[in-house]
Amino acid sequence: MTEYIEKIEILISNFNKETIDALDRITVIEHLKKGEILLYQDEICRKSQLITQGVARKFFYSDKKEVTTEFFFKNDTALSFKSYIHQKPSKEIIECLTDVTVETVNYTAFEVAKKQFPQLVEYDILLTELYAIWLEDRLFDFHTLSAKERYEKLLKKSPEYFHHLKLTHIASYLGISLETLSRIRAKI
């Protein structure tokens, strides 16, 4: 994740003052409480939210069971990508697992700003590329790493917030049963 942040910071450092000011104007800091919902199922994802503090998770319901697809830690952008891009209802829910601080950018405001400040198009492309790389890495890990290795990788991603993750959410995210997760944790 550090390499992603560095790429974003390098790009932004090359922005002219007008572009930085425009991005600042459309960015809102929000503070949310544990349990609050950032995105409801069937709601259109109208904003991207950069997590600056706390942890959130994305999930959906399948056969009345929650399936966790993503955890969002510091420097992760919390959104339902498909819903955001197509401005169609989300199949997913995003909830705060702790108190969370986010930098929120409204979809419509960002689209307008991109037309006025072309450097923001580069920024948008970079964020999309980084999300695609993250998704590809996650899929690759799912097929090449053992459940134990995937657990350890998740543990390393944000150890300061790891204790806020429920074991049922972790097991779901890893695609394993709670019993298998218990065995893995007993060996570590």
C-alpha positions in Angstrom: 0.0 0.0 0.0 2.9 2.4 0.7 4.0 2.3 -2.9 0.4 3.3 -4.0 0.4 6.2 -1.6 3.8 7.3 -2.9 2.5 7.2 -6.5 -0.5 9.3 -5.5 1.7 11.8 -3.6 4.1 12.2 -6.5 1.2 12.9 -8.9 -0.4 15.4 -6.6 3.0 17.1 -6.0 3.0 17.9 -9.7 -0.4 19.5 -9.7 -0.6 23.3 -10.2 -2.0 25.4 -7.4 -5.4 25.8 -9.1 -5.9 22.1 -9.3 -4.9 21.5 -5.7 -7.3 24.3 -4.6 -10.1 22.8 -6.7 -9.5 19.4 -5.1 -9.4 20.9 -1.6 -12.7 22.7 -2.3 -14.6 19.5 -3.1 -13.1 17.5 -0.3 -15.0 17.3 2.9 -13.7 15.8 6.2 -16.4 13.6 7.9 -16.3 11.9 11.3 -18.5 8.8 11.7 -19.2 6.6 14.6 -18.7 2.9 14.9 -21.7 1.1 13.4 -22.6 4.0 11.0 -23.2 3.0 7.4 -21.2 4.7 4.7 -23.2 3.0 1.9 -26.5 1.1 2.1 -27.4 -1.8 -0.2 -29.5 -0.5 -3.2 -28.1 3.1 -2.6 -26.1 4.7 -5.4 -22.5 5.3 -4.4 -22.3 9.0 -4.9 -19.0 9.7 -3.1 -15.5 8.2 -2.6 -14.3 8.2 0.9 -10.6 8.1 1.8 -10.1 6.5 5.2 -7.7 8.7 7.2 -8.5 7.0 10.6 -10.3 3.9 11.6 -11.6 0.8 9.8 -14.6 -0.1 7.7 -15.8 -3.1 5.8 -17.7 -3.8 2.7 -20.1 -6.8 2.6 -23.3 -8.2 1.0 -25.9 -10.7 1.9 -26.0 -14.1 0.3 -28.6 -16.7 1.5 -29.1 -14.5 4.6 -25.4 -14.6 5.4 -23.1 -11.7 5.4 -20.2 -12.1 3.0 -17.3 -9.6 3.7 -15.5 -8.6 0.5 -13.2 -5.9 1.6 -11.8 -4.1 4.7 -10.8 -0.5 4.5 -8.0 0.7 6.6 -6.0 4.0 6.6 -5.3 5.3 3.1 -7.9 3.0 1.5 -10.7 4.5 -0.5 -14.1 3.1 0.6 -16.6 2.9 -2.2 -18.6 0.4 -4.2 -16.6 0.7 -7.4 -19.2 -0.6 -9.9 -22.0 1.6 -8.3 -19.7 4.6 -8.2 -18.6 4.3 -11.8 -22.0 3.5 -13.3 -24.0 5.5 -10.8 -26.3 2.5 -10.3 -27.5 1.0 -7.0 -24.9 -0.9 -4.9 -25.3 -4.5 -4.1 -22.9 -3.9 -1.2 -23.0 -2.2 2.2 -20.1 -0.3 3.8 -20.1 0.0 7.6 -17.8 1.6 10.1 -16.2 -1.0 12.4 -14.6 1.7 14.5 -15.0 5.5 14.7 -13.9 6.6 11.2 -12.6 9.8 9.7 -12.9 10.1 6.0 -12.0 12.6 3.3 -15.1 12.6 1.1 -15.4 13.7 -2.5 -18.8 13.8 -4.2 -19.0 12.1 -7.5 -20.7 14.9 -9.3 -18.4 17.6 -7.9 -15.4 15.5 -9.0 -16.8 15.0 -12.5 -17.3 18.8 -12.9 -13.8 19.5 -11.5 -12.2 17.0 -13.9 -13.6 19.0 -16.9 -12.1 22.2 -15.5 -8.8 20.8 -14.3 -7.3 18.1 -16.6 -4.7 17.0 -14.0 -7.7 15.5 -12.1 -8.3 13.2 -15.0 -4.8 11.8 -14.5 -5.6 11.4 -10.7 -8.8 9.6 -11.5 -7.0 7.2 -13.9 -4.3 6.5 -11.4 -6.8 5.7 -8.6 -8.7 3.4 -11.0 -5.4 1.7 -12.0 -4.4 1.2 -8.4 -7.8 -0.3 -7.5 -7.5 -2.7 -10.5 -4.1 -3.7 -9.3 -5.3 -4.2 -5.8 -8.2 -6.3 -7.1 -5.9 -8.4 -9.3 -3.6 -9.0 -6.3 -6.5 -10.0 -4.1 -7.7 -12.5 -6.7 -4.2 -13.8 -7.3 -3.7 -14.3 -3.5 -7.0 -16.0 -3.2 -5.9 -18.7 -5.7 -2.2 -19.0 -4.8 -1.9 -18.4 -1.0 -3.1 -20.7 1.7 -5.7 -19.5 4.1 -3.0 -19.1 6.7 -0.9 -17.0 4.4 -3.9 -14.8 3.5 -4.7 -14.4 7.2 -1.1 -13.4 7.9 -1.2 -10.9 5.1 -4.4 -9.3 6.4 -2.9 -9.2 9.9 0.1 -7.3 8.6 -1.9 -4.8 6.6 -3.1 -2.8 9.6 -2.2 -4.5 12.9 -3.3 -1.5 15.0 -6.9 -2.0 13.9 -6.9 -5.8 13.5 -8.4 -6.4 16.9 -11.5 -4.5 15.7 -12.3 -7.1 13.1 -14.8 -9.8 14.1 -13.6 -13.3 13.5 -16.8 -14.1 11.5 -15.9 -11.1 9.2 -12.3 -12.3 8.8 -13.4 -15.9 8.0 -15.9 -14.6 5.4 -13.2 -12.3 3.8 -10.8 -15.2 3.6 -13.4 -17.6 2.2 -13.0 -20.1 5.1 -15.1 -21.4 7.9 -14.9 -20.0 11.4 -13.5 -23.4 12.6 -10.7 -23.2 10.0 -9.9 -19.7 11.1 -9.7 -20.9 14.7 -7.2 -23.6 13.8 -5.1 -21.1 11.9 -5.1 -18.7 14.8 -4.1 -21.5 17.2 -1.0 -22.2 15.1 0.2 -18.6 15.0 
